[in-house]
């Protein structure tokens, strides 16, 4: 502990100068009646920086607790939405795939009709081959999307409903990781006991880095700094600067988690799950709407097929008449 003597008796030797003010206080021996030997105990007088640092450490703990709460809320909501999404996919997933297939087929027939009307000399067989090739890529994309949705399994697509770390957070993760690895690498140990401690700590650091866990790395860094002998030698102003930096980091993580929750709560799945009716009723209503759309699209497909065949028959009639002549 650093400080400056206001008064005291230590054989004429004063403690080193520092940020804290010091004052002398009679020891128990001084206050005892009839005592002939006196000594003075040193009591530090906190500076304004010390008070601010103490308040900031409290704020740091509050923010850490808030981050844990937000993480739990996010994970719970994601689990609920994932469970609901599985039920939703089981009921309407196949219907939506069929709806997309019918829509694509109807679009292909409309394209055939468009080509026939624009060029009456087109051979129908050639036309159908060309249009089929034109739509082959779209069909492949549809199949790829269906396969991707099937691979999602029991989870909502995290890339769509949760955040990606921004460049600043990624840079902060890398910075903290490098600092910790440089300070606590096992090769820097002087004893076997210290090597074991460093190896265990580096394992935690590597796991947090692999998981892109910014809060985890920040927590390890804070614990390491607070237990590091060098940290206790920092001035009050230096510790205050460190505490402000930690508060800023934690505030950024809180905003990040709030953003993730917002994305989940604005998703279509959340709207269905949180509807006034029960989840089962919501799924039934959605299934009914998809079936209705599928019926309309099938009707449109039938109309497109009839129109296409009608145009082909009209084009064949003059040729048949000429053949009779």
C-alpha positions as CSV (number, residue, x, y, z in Angstrom):
1,X,0.0,0.0,0.0
2,X,1.3,3.4,-0.9
3,X,0.9,6.6,1.1
4,X,2.4,9.6,2.7
5,X,2.9,10.1,6.5
6,X,1.0,12.9,8.2
7,X,2.5,11.9,11.5
8,X,4.0,8.8,13.0
9,X,7.0,7.2,14.7
10,X,8.8,4.4,13.0
11,X,12.4,4.9,14.1
12,X,12.7,8.0,11.9
13,X,11.9,6.0,8.7
14,X,8.8,7.2,6.7
15,X,6.9,5.0,4.2
16,X,7.3,5.8,0.5
17,X,5.3,8.6,-1.1
18,X,2.2,7.6,-3.1
19,X,-1.4,8.6,-3.9
20,X,-3.0,8.0,-0.5
21,X,-2.7,10.4,2.5
22,X,-1.7,8.7,5.7
23,X,-2.3,9.7,9.3
24,X,-1.1,8.3,12.6
25,X,-3.3,6.7,15.1
26,X,-2.3,5.6,18.6
27,X,-2.1,1.9,19.0
28,X,-3.7,0.0,21.7
29,X,-0.5,0.3,23.8
30,X,-0.7,4.1,23.6
31,X,-4.2,4.1,24.9
32,X,-3.6,1.7,27.7
33,X,-3.3,3.2,31.2
34,X,0.2,3.2,32.6
35,X,1.9,2.1,29.3
36,X,5.4,3.3,29.1
37,X,6.0,2.2,25.5
38,X,4.1,3.9,22.7
39,X,3.8,3.2,19.0
40,X,1.8,4.7,16.2
41,X,-0.3,2.7,13.6
42,X,-0.6,4.0,10.1
43,X,-4.1,4.5,8.7
44,X,-4.6,5.5,5.0
45,X,-6.8,8.4,4.1
46,X,-8.6,7.5,0.9
47,X,-8.3,10.0,-2.0
48,X,-11.2,11.0,-4.3
49,X,-9.7,8.5,-6.9
50,X,-9.9,5.7,-4.3
51,X,-13.6,6.5,-3.7
52,X,-14.4,6.6,-7.4
53,X,-12.5,3.3,-8.0
54,X,-14.5,1.6,-5.2
55,X,-17.7,2.8,-6.8
56,X,-16.6,1.6,-10.2
57,X,-15.8,-1.9,-8.9
58,X,-19.4,-2.0,-7.6
59,X,-20.7,-0.9,-11.0
60,X,-18.5,-3.6,-12.7
61,X,-20.2,-6.3,-10.6
62,X,-23.6,-4.9,-11.3
63,X,-22.9,-5.1,-15.1
64,X,-21.5,-8.6,-14.9
65,X,-24.7,-9.7,-13.1
66,X,-26.8,-7.9,-15.8
67,X,-24.8,-9.7,-18.6
68,X,-25.5,-13.1,-16.9
69,X,-29.2,-12.3,-16.7
70,X,-29.4,-11.2,-20.3
71,X,-27.5,-14.3,-21.5
72,X,-29.9,-16.5,-19.6
73,X,-32.9,-14.6,-21.0
74,X,-31.5,-14.9,-24.5
75,X,-30.7,-18.6,-24.2
76,X,-34.1,-19.4,-22.8
77,X,-35.9,-17.5,-25.5
78,X,-33.9,-19.1,-28.2
79,X,-34.6,-22.5,-26.8
80,X,-38.4,-21.8,-26.7
81,X,-38.4,-20.4,-30.2
82,X,-36.3,-23.4,-31.5
83,X,-38.8,-25.8,-29.9
84,X,-41.7,-23.9,-31.5
85,X,-39.9,-23.8,-34.9
86,X,-39.6,-27.6,-34.9
87,X,-43.4,-27.9,-34.4
88,X,-44.0,-25.3,-37.0
89,X,-41.7,-26.9,-39.6
90,X,-43.3,-30.3,-39.0
91,X,-46.7,-28.9,-39.7
92,X,-46.1,-26.5,-42.6
93,X,-42.6,-27.2,-43.8
94,X,-43.7,-29.7,-46.4
95,X,-46.6,-27.5,-47.5
96,X,-44.3,-24.6,-48.0
97,X,-41.9,-26.7,-50.1
98,X,-44.9,-27.8,-52.3
99,X,-46.1,-24.2,-52.6
100,X,-42.7,-23.1,-53.8
101,X,-42.5,-26.0,-56.3
102,X,-46.0,-25.1,-57.7
103,X,-45.2,-21.4,-58.0
104,X,-42.0,-22.2,-59.9
105,X,-43.8,-24.6,-62.2
106,X,-46.5,-22.0,-62.9
107,X,-43.8,-19.4,-63.6
108,X,-42.2,-21.8,-66.1
109,X,-45.5,-22.2,-68.0
110,X,-46.0,-18.4,-68.1
111,X,-42.5,-18.0,-69.5
112,X,-43.4,-20.6,-72.3
113,X,-46.5,-18.6,-73.1
114,X,-44.6,-15.4,-73.2
115,X,-42.0,-16.8,-75.6
116,X,-44.7,-18.3,-77.9
117,X,-46.6,-15.0,-78.2
118,X,-43.4,-13.1,-79.0
119,X,-42.2,-15.5,-81.7
120,X,-44.8,-17.6,-83.6
121,X,-42.1,-19.5,-85.5
122,X,-40.7,-21.2,-82.4
123,X,-40.8,-25.0,-82.3
124,X,-42.6,-26.1,-79.2
125,X,-40.1,-28.9,-78.4
126,X,-37.1,-26.4,-78.7
127,X,-39.0,-23.9,-76.7
128,X,-39.7,-26.3,-73.8
129,X,-36.0,-27.3,-73.7
130,X,-34.8,-23.7,-73.6
131,X,-37.3,-22.7,-70.9
132,X,-36.5,-25.8,-68.9
133,X,-32.8,-24.9,-69.0
134,X,-33.6,-21.4,-68.1
135,X,-35.5,-22.6,-64.9
136,X,-33.0,-25.4,-64.0
137,X,-30.9,-23.0,-62.0
138,X,-33.8,-21.7,-60.1
139,X,-35.0,-25.2,-59.3
140,X,-31.5,-26.1,-58.1
141,X,-31.5,-23.0,-55.8
142,X,-34.9,-24.1,-54.4
143,X,-33.6,-27.6,-53.7
144,X,-30.5,-26.2,-52.0
145,X,-32.6,-24.0,-49.8
146,X,-34.8,-26.9,-48.8
147,X,-31.8,-29.1,-48.0
148,X,-30.3,-26.2,-45.9
149,X,-33.6,-25.9,-44.0
150,X,-33.6,-29.6,-43.4
151,X,-30.0,-29.5,-42.0
152,X,-30.9,-26.8,-39.5
153,X,-32.6,-29.5,-37.5
154,X,-33.9,-28.4,-34.1
155,X,-32.4,-24.9,-34.0
156,X,-33.4,-21.6,-35.4
157,X,-30.8,-20.2,-37.8
158,X,-28.5,-18.3,-35.4
159,X,-27.0,-16.3,-38.2
160,X,-30.4,-14.8,-39.0
161,X,-31.8,-14.2,-35.5
162,X,-28.7,-13.5,-33.4
163,X,-25.9,-11.1,-33.7
164,X,-22.5,-11.4,-35.4
165,X,-19.6,-9.9,-33.5
166,X,-18.7,-6.6,-35.0
167,X,-15.2,-5.7,-36.0
168,X,-14.6,-3.7,-32.8
169,X,-15.5,-6.7,-30.6
170,X,-13.4,-9.1,-32.7
171,X,-10.4,-6.7,-32.3
172,X,-11.0,-6.5,-28.6
173,X,-11.1,-10.3,-28.3
174,X,-7.9,-10.6,-30.2
175,X,-6.2,-7.9,-28.1
176,X,-7.2,-9.4,-24.7
177,X,-6.3,-12.9,-25.9
178,X,-2.8,-11.8,-27.0
179,X,-2.2,-9.9,-23.7
180,X,-3.3,-12.9,-21.6
181,X,-1.3,-15.4,-23.7
182,X,1.8,-13.3,-23.5
183,X,1.5,-12.9,-19.7
184,X,0.4,-16.4,-18.7
185,X,2.0,-18.7,-21.2
186,X,3.2,-21.9,-19.3
187,X,6.7,-21.6,-20.8
188,X,7.2,-18.5,-18.6
189,X,6.8,-20.5,-15.4
190,X,9.7,-20.9,-13.0
191,X,8.4,-23.8,-11.0
192,X,6.2,-26.9,-11.7
193,X,3.5,-25.5,-9.5
194,X,3.4,-22.3,-11.4
195,X,3.5,-24.1,-14.7
196,X,0.4,-26.1,-13.7
197,X,-1.4,-23.0,-12.7
198,X,-0.5,-21.3,-16.0
199,X,-1.5,-24.3,-18.0
200,X,-5.0,-24.4,-16.4
201,X,-5.5,-20.7,-16.9
202,X,-4.4,-20.9,-20.5
203,X,-6.9,-23.6,-21.1
204,X,-9.7,-21.3,-19.9
205,X,-8.3,-18.5,-22.1
206,X,-8.2,-20.7,-25.2
207,X,-11.7,-21.9,-24.7
208,X,-13.1,-18.4,-24.2
209,X,-11.2,-17.3,-27.4
210,X,-12.5,-20.2,-29.4
211,X,-16.0,-19.5,-28.3
212,X,-15.6,-15.8,-29.1
213,X,-16.6,-15.1,-25.5
214,X,-15.6,-11.5,-25.0
215,X,-17.1,-11.4,-21.5
216,X,-15.2,-14.5,-20.5
217,X,-11.9,-13.1,-21.6
218,X,-12.7,-9.8,-19.9
219,X,-13.5,-11.6,-16.7
220,X,-10.2,-13.6,-16.8
221,X,-8.3,-10.5,-17.5
222,X,-9.9,-8.6,-14.6
223,X,-9.3,-11.5,-12.2
224,X,-5.7,-11.8,-13.4
225,X,-5.1,-8.1,-13.0
226,X,-6.6,-7.9,-9.5
227,X,-4.5,-10.8,-8.3
228,X,-1.4,-9.8,-10.1
229,X,1.3,-8.3,-7.7
230,X,2.0,-5.7,-10.3
231,X,-1.7,-4.5,-10.1
232,X,-1.4,-3.7,-6.4
233,X,1.5,-1.4,-7.2
234,X,-0.5,0.7,-9.6
235,X,-1.4,4.2,-8.6
236,X,-4.9,5.1,-7.8
237,X,-5.2,7.0,-11.1
238,X,-4.0,4.0,-13.1
239,X,-6.4,1.6,-11.4
240,X,-9.2,4.2,-12.0
241,X,-8.3,4.2,-15.7
242,X,-8.5,0.4,-15.8
243,X,-11.9,0.3,-14.1
244,X,-13.3,2.9,-16.6
245,X,-12.1,0.7,-19.4
246,X,-13.7,-2.4,-18.0
247,X,-17.0,-0.6,-17.5
248,X,-17.0,0.6,-21.1
249,X,-16.3,-3.0,-22.3
250,X,-19.2,-4.4,-20.2
251,X,-21.6,-1.7,-21.4
252,X,-20.8,-2.7,-25.0
253,X,-21.5,-6.3,-24.2
254,X,-24.8,-5.4,-22.5
255,X,-25.9,-3.5,-25.6
256,X,-24.8,-6.4,-27.8
257,X,-27.0,-8.8,-25.8
258,X,-29.9,-6.4,-25.8
259,X,-29.6,-6.3,-29.6
260,X,-29.7,-10.1,-29.8
261,X,-32.8,-10.2,-27.8
262,X,-34.3,-7.5,-30.0
263,X,-33.6,-9.6,-33.1
264,X,-35.2,-12.6,-31.6
265,X,-38.3,-10.7,-30.5
266,X,-38.7,-9.1,-33.9
267,X,-38.6,-12.5,-35.8
268,X,-41.7,-14.0,-37.4
269,X,-41.3,-17.1,-35.2
270,X,-41.5,-14.9,-32.1
271,X,-44.7,-13.2,-33.3
272,X,-46.4,-16.6,-33.9
273,X,-45.1,-18.0,-30.6
274,X,-46.2,-14.9,-28.6
275,X,-49.6,-14.5,-30.2
276,X,-52.6,-14.1,-28.0
277,X,-53.8,-17.6,-29.0
278,X,-52.0,-20.7,-28.0
279,X,-49.0,-21.8,-29.9
280,X,-50.9,-24.8,-31.3
281,X,-53.7,-22.6,-32.6
282,X,-51.2,-20.3,-34.2
283,X,-49.6,-23.3,-36.0
284,X,-53.0,-24.5,-37.1
285,X,-53.9,-21.1,-38.5
286,X,-50.6,-20.8,-40.3
287,X,-51.1,-24.3,-41.8
288,X,-54.6,-23.3,-43.0
289,X,-53.2,-20.1,-44.6
290,X,-50.5,-22.1,-46.4
291,X,-53.0,-24.6,-47.6
292,X,-55.2,-21.8,-49.0
293,X,-52.2,-20.3,-50.8
294,X,-51.3,-23.7,-52.2
295,X,-54.8,-24.1,-53.5
296,X,-54.7,-20.7,-55.3
297,X,-51.3,-21.4,-56.8
298,X,-52.4,-24.8,-58.1
299,X,-55.4,-23.1,-59.7
300,X,-53.0,-20.6,-61.4
301,X,-50.8,-23.5,-62.5
302,X,-53.8,-25.3,-64.1
303,X,-54.8,-22.0,-65.9
304,X,-51.3,-21.6,-67.2
305,X,-51.2,-25.2,-68.5
306,X,-54.6,-24.7,-70.2
307,X,-53.5,-21.5,-71.8
308,X,-50.2,-23.0,-73.1
309,X,-52.0,-26.0,-74.6
310,X,-54.6,-23.8,-76.1
311,X,-52.0,-21.8,-77.9
312,X,-50.3,-24.9,-79.2
313,X,-53.6,-26.3,-80.5
314,X,-54.3,-23.0,-82.4
315,X,-50.9,-23.1,-84.0
316,X,-51.3,-26.7,-85.1
317,X,-54.8,-26.2,-86.7
318,X,-53.5,-24.3,-89.8
319,X,-50.9,-26.9,-90.3
320,X,-53.4,-29.7,-90.1
321,X,-55.7,-27.8,-92.6
322,X,-52.8,-27.4,-95.1
323,X,-52.0,-31.0,-94.8
324,X,-55.6,-32.0,-95.8
325,X,-55.5,-29.8,-98.8
